[in-house]
Amino acid sequence: MIWKPPGTLRLRDSLAPHGAGPDVPVAVIADYLAAEQRLGRIAPAADPAAVAALLVGACFHQAFLAHFRGETDIPRAAADALVSALTAPL
């Protein structure tokens, strides 16, 4: 999509009325992490938006790699390792 700007614009315009888009998952996760932070379950110094962006980015990369290899699933161990690496310092 990114390499075809007219398609990207049409997709963006079709999603906007529904409050949808590629930024939504990061925002939802960041909001969840911020709520956990307010409850004292996540370190005060943690940056919920940065953690959410890193998690979603890592998931997209794993999905790209799986697609590139012709696979349909991301191994559970890989997903668990990503989540653990990002949440352990929290």
Secondary structure, DSSP 8 states (H G I E B T S, - for coil): -TT-HHHHHHHHHHHGGGT-STTHHHHHHHHHHHHHHHTTSS-TT--HHHHHHHHHHHHHHHHHHHHHTT-SS--HHHHHHHHHHHHTT-
